[in-house]
C-alpha cells in the first residue's frame, strides 16, 4: 500500500514544484521584459 500511495503522491508533489518554478520563471521573465520596455522607451 505504501508503494502504491507513493506512486500517486510523487507526481503530484513534482507537479507542484514544477508549477511553482514555472510561475517564478514567468514572473522573472515578465519583470525583465517590463524593465527592457521601460529602458527602450
Secondary structure by P-SEA (a helix, b strand, c coil): caaaaaaaaaaaaaaaaaaaaaaaaaaaaaaaaaaaaaaac
